[in-house]
């Protein structure tokens, strides 16, 4: 009987050994899982503590409560200044993503924080920009109104001058610039004098500037006189004919035109002789008069008696024309 029991015990021992190995393996696995989970929870706890510390240290975020939303997830309730960084960005620095945290923060404007100061600065800057934009718009509007007003003023003034001085305004232009009226153009003596004297009465605003208004009686008349009285104008060719005869006639015609438009008598003509007596050059003088009076507008009665002059440091005889103003009738 003892032999049978021993035999039975010997036969049962091999069956219990596999079950022991499975038990050990299962226990080790469970222990590893528990250990891993413990380490994970420990690390996650450290992460959450660091994240909550950073959130509470942020002046623009107020964490009012932390609730568990699941085994591995938490819900954060609180307030956040819109200028502060997001709570999610702070959580991500601690490896806590949206799968582990639900953030519900109501927007509010914090007080006595750097964000409150920044908001005040932003508001001041916004007010300043609005002020600058308003002043710019007002300036542009004022400038536009002034330009329109000046354009209307210039147009009305030009129409008024054209009605009052119709003939003069054919050769004259009046322009408004920088608060003054600039008169440009050209007029003969009488019209120039009348225009300059009467124009200020028709100006509503500003001053008149006549510096660019030419007096043709003075400017053109002076230029023509200078050419007519040039010593070289009576030069002759090899045949003894006047080289510039046609030019002399044209210059005298132009000067007579200036005199007529200026309401002054036609000038008289005189031949001036230097370096010789009138007797010595009488034939030459008669020849010059004869050629000049061959033109219809140069009458013999326009010539004054010839005038002898002393030669200035030269014995060479010269003859030139001289215009003598006629006495007013």
Secondary structure as UniProt FT lines:
FT   HELIX           2..57
FT   TURN            59..60
FT   STRAND          61..68
FT   STRAND          74..80
FT   TURN            82..83
FT   HELIX           87..93
FT   TURN            94..95
FT   TURN            98..100
FT   STRAND          101..107
FT   HELIX           114..164
FT   TURN            166..167
FT   HELIX           168..170
FT   STRAND          172..177
FT   TURN            178..179
FT   STRAND          180..187
FT   HELIX           189..199
FT   HELIX           200..202
FT   STRAND          207..215
FT   HELIX           216..228
FT   TURN            231..234
FT   TURN            238..239
FT   TURN            243..244
FT   HELIX           245..261
FT   TURN            262..263
FT   STRAND          268..274
FT   TURN            278..281
FT   HELIX           282..292
FT   TURN            293..294
FT   TURN            296..297
FT   HELIX           300..302
FT   STRAND          307..309
FT   STRAND          318..324
//
